[in-house]
Structures are given as C-alpha cells and as structure tokens.
Amino acid sequence: MKQAMVVLRVSLFALGFMLVNIGVEVSTGGQATSTFTVSAFIGGVLMAVILAWIRSKTRLTKFGVISVFWFTLFVIQMFNNLLEALFFTNVFPSTKEFVEAIYVSMLTVLVEAFMAGVLFTSKKADLSLSSALHGYFDRRSRFSWSWRITAASLAYFPIYLFFGMLASPFIISYYMEPSLGLKLPPFTVIVPLEFLRGFLYVTSLLPILASINRDRKIQYTTVASLLYVTGALIPLILESSLPPAIVPVHCVELLADSLAYGLIVVRLLG
C-alpha cells in the first residue's frame, strides 16, 4: 500500500508537471508535440523522485518546503538557464521577452513547488525555515561563511570551462553557425557571466543545505541531483530549439559539471 501511494504521488506530480509545461509551451507560441509531451512527463517523474527524496530528508514545515523548493528550483531550473540563453542563443531578441520569460518561470516553478509540498511528506515536519537557517549559519563565523561562499561561487567557472573545453570539439561548430540560433559570446562576457551563475547556484543551494540531514552523502546526492537533473537534464530534453546533435554532448558535459561542482559545494558549505 505504501509503495502504491508513492507511485501515485509521483505520477500525479509528473502529470501536473507535464500539463504545466504544455501550457507554457503553447502560450509562448510553441507546439505540444507528442515528443514534447512524453519528454515533459518523463521530466516530471525525474523531478518528482528527487523532490520526494529531498522532502524525506528534511523536517521543514509544508510552508518551508514549498518556499525552499520554489526559490531553489527557480534559480537552478529556470533563471540560471535563462541567463545563459540570453548570451548564448537568439531566443530573446529584446529585454521584454527575457523579463516575460522570468515572470512565466516564477509562476511555473511556484506550481511545481506547491505540488511537491502537498504531495510529498516527511515523518517529521516541525522545523520552520527561519529556525533551519539560523541553526545552519550559526555553525560558522561570518568570516568563515564569507570566504566559503566566495570560494564556492568562484569554483564554478573553472569547472564549467574545463568540461566545456572537453566538449567543445563536438559542439563548437554549431555555436559558430548563426542560422541555428546559437552564438558564442566573447570571453570578456563569459567570465563574469559564469561567476555570476556560480554565485546564484550557491545562493539557491544554501536553504537546501540548511534544511536537510547533515550527512555528507545525503547532501552530495541532493546537490548533484538538483544541479544535474533539474538544472540541466530536464531543461535539455524539453528545449526544442537546440540542435538534437548537441543535446547528448551537453548532457554528458553537464553531468560531469554537476558531479564535480556538487562535491566542492558540499565540501565548503555542508
């Protein structure tokens, strides 16, 4: 009976995730093809499994869980990817389209977080978000937190650059072809952009790390899963504008990114 309930809750989340993404795709001028629909349902299942697992490792109240999921998913799943799309693609011809995409993303993730908060439960849910954050930040001095957050933010770029260079022989030609809607910004843009994205990743992961079990293995699994599955894999399989040939390469590249960066984040901030 318990396993059946878990399957039911995961399926309901996946169905809701699929319907929300179909609505967003259609409302923004796209087409909800059968491939997109199936991909959205698979993405929903993957996200449901991760969020349900994270929920089981935290004592946060329902409101706290919804708040943390909303903030973390908005940054990792949506905003950081929108930032990269702004500079590496022609998806946003003007600032207006970019701002509209942010607004839609905020609402989309709010629905996802609400579904997760309602459908997934924990044995104990008696810890407020403010108490979790206070307890987390009280463990170290301000100086310690300052250098750790700075180091974790700066660490993202060299990891991104290293694995990006390994993948570049397979994908660089696509980014040099304007007709495909991709572009490669100058290094003077890439460096500050990726430092900013590193800081945003750290900021979004702090509430998660403050809320879950302090076991390092659990923290690492949580962080790496959020970075890769919600921040890379699901957006990649749902993004129809990318040339299909580069998607598998990016999947492997970003898996390596997530595993390596997740290790550093947990080591510094766990």
Buried (B, 14 or more C-beta within 10 A) or exposed (E): EEEEEBEEBBBBBBBBBBBBBBBBBEEEEBEBEEEBBEBBBBBBBBBBBBBBBBBBBBBBBBEBBBBBBBBBBBBBBBBBBBBBBBBBBEBBEEEEEBEEBBEBBEEBBBBBBBBBBBBBBBEEBEBEBEBBBEEBEEEEEEEEBEEBBBBBBBBBBEBBBBBBEEBBEBBBEBBEEEEBBBEBEEEEEBEEBBBBBBBBBBBBBBBBBBBBBEEEEBBBBBBBBBBBBBBBBBBBBBBEEBEEEBBEBBBEBBBBBBBBBBBBBBBBBB
